[in-house]
Amino acid sequence: MRGPPPRRPPRWRRARLKTLPSSEKRTLVGLFLATFLISLAGAIYAPLTPFLRADLGLTEVQIGFLASAGLLGAVVATLPAGAMTEILHPRTSALVSVAAVASMTVGLSLATTFLALFLFLAVKGAVGRLMEPAVAVAVASSFPGRNRGMALAAVDAGAPLGQMTIAAVLPILAISLGWNRAVVIVGVATLMGLPLLSAIMRVQVSERKATPPGRSTSYRFLWDQRDFARLIGGQIAYRMVQGGLLTFIILYLNEARGVPVVLAGMILALIQGSGSVARLLWAWLQDRFFHQRRALFIAFLGLVGALGCGILVVLPHDPPVSLVLTAAILTGASVRGLWPSMVTVATELGEERLGAGRSTSVIMLASALGAILGPPLFGATVSSLGYPTAWAGCVLLMLAMSALVWNIRPVARSPQHSDGT
């Protein structure tokens, strides 16, 4: 006798599987792992700030400049990284980027002066910049526009997951082994992930389409694209807030509000984790309900981020756990959850004229400029006016970001770039 027929998955699940072939699944998994690994090694600075401050006697301004060092290197490498990714295969770019960042992380353990730390962090930021254009090119060539936001968010969720892991684990390692040995462990662990990454990313990303008529390799058209200029301004503003938040939140909670350093590291991990979950949720909502008005949703997240920073303005000494958790979740879900949405809007605005890699490079350059400006200005404000004024400045920046981007609309696409082609 024949047994019962195999149980078929629900109709909605069958439809979802049809839209995601096995090659695209492996592409997503490989890019997610690469993003996780590079974030694991790339996010070591913020959790180390209390230990570097105690060991090397760094000031708030020096801590802010060190936070900007990696972004300074990234600025130098941003536009070349986009052009290189248009030429190289994304797999090659990802492997080179992860290996180089892990090597620089191991080398960072040898730094004993402010200048040495600055140089190591700057080089690490430069070599790590290859990753994001590689992700954008791979996703843009493999997924139609309507699913692109969700795919990019799924890949980019590896970034806050890696940062959350480091924020939770690195302070414990640094207390028990010293910050130098802890950094070596992180670098070696990242290098050990390379063989798995290489095996997963064997599947070739979909072939790139021929360059369409009218596409330019010049960035000059951005001056005439007001929506892209407003998006760049919004990106700079929100990244200034993100840089100050991630760099100083542990010091703020520990030194100014009496929160133990390990618990403060857990709060940073919660901010990163909230961003990781929120990126997927925001991408799903935008793909389903805000496909033509993604920027309006971004403006709403800016208001949420302003609320979270406003709570930090009035946070008392020995604050209630519920208030700290609320601030962490709001800032994480907004300030840490915005990046995939900004990249998706940038590729929609500039893909037809520049290509996905170069469009992503432009928004990455704006991101790097904001992150370079944010931590030193935040640190200088704390030194002269105190933390409440610095957090109030973050509130104003998030409101400015919302005002800049809320009315951005997608560019009408030519037939060669219609979804699904």
N, C-alpha and C positions, 0 to 999 in steps of 0.2 A: 504493500500500500504506500502511496505517496504521502509524504508528510504535508503539513500545512504550508502554503506558499510563503516565501520569505516576506517578512514585514517591511513594507515600504515606508520611507520617512514621510512626514507630513508634507503637503503640497508646497507650503512656504519654504520648507527646508530644501526640497528638490529644486525649486527655482533658484535658491541661493547657491546651491552646489553647481548648477549649470552655468551660472555667471562667473564661476571662479575655477578655471581649469587647474590641473595639478601643477603645471609649470608656473602659473601665477601664484599658487599657494607657496611653492618653494621660493619664488621671488620675494614674497612678503615675509616669509620666515627668515630668509637669509638677510634681508635688509633690516628686519627687526633686531636680529642678533648683532649685526654690525653696529647699529645705533646704540644698542645696550652696552656693548663692549667699549665703544669709544666714549660713552658717557660715564662708564664706570671709572675709567682712567682720567677723563677730562674734568670731572667734578670734584676732585680731591681738595681744592684750595679752600672752599668755604668751611668745611668741617675742621680744617687744620688751623683756622685763624687763631683760636685761643692758644694753641700750642706754639705756633710761630711767634705770637705776641709775647708769650712768656719766655721763650728760648732766645729770641733775637731782639727783644725790646722794641718791637715795631709800634709806630704811632697809628692813629686812626687814618691819617692821610696816606701813610705808606701802605697800610692794608688796602685802602681804596685803589691806589695805583697798582698794586700787585694783582688785584682783581681785574684790572683793565689790561694787564700785560698780555694775557692770552688773546684778548680781543684786538689788541694792537697788531699782533702777529696775524690775526685773522683778516684784518683790514687789508694788509699788504697782499695776502694770498687770495682774497675773495674773488676778484674778477679773473685772475689767471686760473683759479680753480674751476670756475664755470666754463671757461673756454677749453680747458683740458678735459673736462668731463664730457663735453660735446665730441671730443676726439677719441678718448679712451673708452673702453668698456666700463660700465658702472662697477662690475665685479672687481676689476683691477684697482680702480680708485678706492673702493671700500677696503680692500685688503691692505693696500699701501698706507691708507690713513690710519687704520687700527694699529698696524705694526709700528708705525712711526710714533704715534701718541703713547703707546705702551712703553717704547724705548725711552722717550723723553721723561716719562713718569718715573722710571727706575733711576734715570740720571738726576732727577730732582732731589733725590735723597742725599746727594753729595753737596747740595747748595747750603752754604752757611752764612751768606751775606745777603743784604737786600738786592744788590745788583745781580748776583748769581741767580737768585730766585726769579727776578724779573726776566732775565734772559731765557732761562729754562721754560718759564711759563709762556713767553712770547713765541718761542720756537714751537712749543707744543700746540699753541693755538693756530699757528700757521699751517702745520702739517695736518692738523685735524680738520681743516676747512674743506678738504676734498670730499668729505662725507656727504654734506647736505646737497650739493649739486648732483652727486651720484644718485642719491635717493630720489630727487626730483625728476631726473631724466628717466630713471627706471620706472617710476610710477606713471609718469606722463606717457611713456611709450607702451605701457601694459594695460592701462585702465582708461575707459572713456570718461569724459568730463563729469558725468553725473555720479559716478562711483569714485572719482578721484579723491575727493575730500576724505571719505572714509578710509580708503586705502592708505593715503598719506598719514592720516592720524593713527592707523593701526601700526604702521612702521615706526612713526615718531613716538609712539607710546614707550618704546624702548629707552628713550632719553631720560624722562623723569623716573622710570623704573631703575635705571642704573644709578641716577643721582640719589634716589631714595635709598637704595642699598648702601651706597657710600656714606650718606649722611647718618645712617643708623649704625653702621659697622665701624667706620674709620675712627671715631672718637674712642671707642672701646679698645681698638687695637693700639691707638696712640698712647692711651693711658697705661696699658700693660706692657707694651714693647718699645715705646718711643715713636715719635712721628716719622723718623727716618726709616726704621724697619717697616713700619706700617705702609709707607709709600712704596717700598720695594715689593711687598706682598701684593699690593694692588696691581703694580705694573706687570709682575710675573703672571698673576692670575689672568690678566687681559691677554698676554701673549699666548697663554695656554689655550685660549679660545679660538685662536687663528685656524688650527687644523679643522675644527668643526665648521667654522665659517666657510672655509674653502670648499669643504665637501658639500655643504648645503647649496652654495651658490654656483654649482656646476651648470645648472640649467641656464641657457642663454636668454637674456632679456629680449623681448620682441624687437625685431629690426626697426631701426629708426626710419621714419618716412623721409622721402626726398624733400629737400628744402623747397618750400612753396614759393611761387612768384610773389614778390613784394616783401619777403623777409629780409631784414637788414641785420648786418653784424655790427652796426653802429648803435651806441647808446644815446645818440643825439635826440632821437624821437621822444625820449622821456621828458625833455623840457617842454614839449608840446602836449604831453599827456597829463592833464591836470589831476585826473583821478589817481594816476600812479604817483605823482608828486605828493598828493595828500596821504596816500598809503605809506610812502616813505616817511613823511613827518610823523604819522601815527606810530609807525614801527620804532622810530627813534625815541619817542616819548615813552612808550610802554617798556622798551628795553632798558631805559634809564631806571625805571621803577624796579624792574626785575633784577637788575644788577645790584642796586642798593639793598633790596630785600634779601636776596640769597647770600650776599656778602656779610651783612651786618645783623641778620636776625638772631644768630647764636650769641654774638657779643651783646646785643641789646637785651635779650632775655636773661643772659647770665650776669652781666655786669650792672645793668641798669634796673632790672626787675627781679633779681635774686633767684632766678630759675637755675637749678643745677645744670652743669654743662652737658651731661649725658641726656637729660630730659630735653634740653634745648636742641640737641642734635636730633632727637626723636621728633620734635616739632618741625624742624627743617625737613626731615624725612616725610612727615605728613603733608607738608606743602608740596613736595615733589610727587608723592603718591596721589594727592588730589588732582594735580595737573595731569598725571598719567591717565587716570580714569576719565577726567573731564574732556581730554582731547578726543577720546573715542565718542563720548556722548555728544559733544558739540558737533563733531564731524557728521554723525548720524543725523542729528536734527537739521543741520544745514543742507545735507544732501537730499533729505526728504521734504523739508518744508521751506527752506530759505535758499534754494539753489540759485535763484536770480537775485537774491538780496543778502548774500553772505555778510557784506560789510555792515548792514544794519544789525545783525546778530553780534558781530564783533563790537559794535558800539555799546550794545547792552552789556557785554562782558566787561567793557571798560568801566561802566557804572558799578558793577559788582566789585571790581578791583578797588575802585575808589572807596567803597564801603568798608572793605577789609582793611585797607590802610588807615581809614578813619578810626577803626577800633584800636589799631596800634597807637594812634595819637593819644588816646585817653586811657591806655592800659595802666592800671595801678601797680604799685610794688607788691610782690607776692600775689600775682593776679589769680582770680578763679580759673580753674582748669577749663571750665566751659567757655569762658571768654577767649582764652588763648586758642582753644580748638576751633572756635568759630572764626577767628581771624585767620588761622592757618588754612582752614578749608576754603574760605572765600578768596583769599589771595592766591592759593594754589590753583583753584579751579579757574580763576580768571587770568592772573598774571602768568602762571605756568601753563595754562591751557590754551593760550591764544596762538601759539606759533604755527601749527598746521593750517589754521584758518587764514592767517596772513599769507602764508606761502601759496595756498590755493588761489586766493584772490590775485596775488602777484602773477602767477602763471596764467590765469585767465585774462588778465589785462595785457600781458606782454608776450605771451607765447607765440602769437601769430607774427609778430614783428622781430622778436629776438630769439625765440626758442625757450624751452623750459629751463635749460641749464643756465643761460645768461639772465633770464628773468629772475630766477632764484638767487643768482649771485648779486643782483642789484638789491633785493630785499635783505639778503644776508649782510651786505655792506652797510645798509642802514641799521640793521640789528647790531652789528659790531660797533658802529659809531655811538649808538645809544648806550651800549654796555661799557664802552670806554669812558664816556662822560659820566655815567651814573654813579659808580662807586666812589671815585674821588670827590665829586660834588657832595654826595651824601656824607662822606667822612668829614669833609671840610665844614659842612653845615652842623654836624654833630659836635665837632670841636669848638665851634664858635657860638652856636645857638641851642644845641641840645637835640636829643632824639625827637621830641614832639614836633619841633619845627621841620625836621627832616622828613618825618612821616607825613606832615601836612603838605609838604612839597610833592610827595608821591601822589597824594589825593588830587592835587591840581593837575599833575601830568596825566593821570588816567582820565580825568575829565576832558583834558585837551585832546587826548587820543580819540575819545568818543566823538567829540565835535568835528574832528578832521575826517573821520572815515565813514560816518553814518550814511552819507548819500552817494557813496561810490557804487556804480553800476557796472556789470560785466560788459566787455566789448562784444559787439556782434561778430560772430565767427563766420569765416568763409566756408563754402562747401567742403574744401579739402580738410578742414579741421572740425567738421561736425562730429558729434559724439558717436562712438562706435566704429569709426573708421580707423 
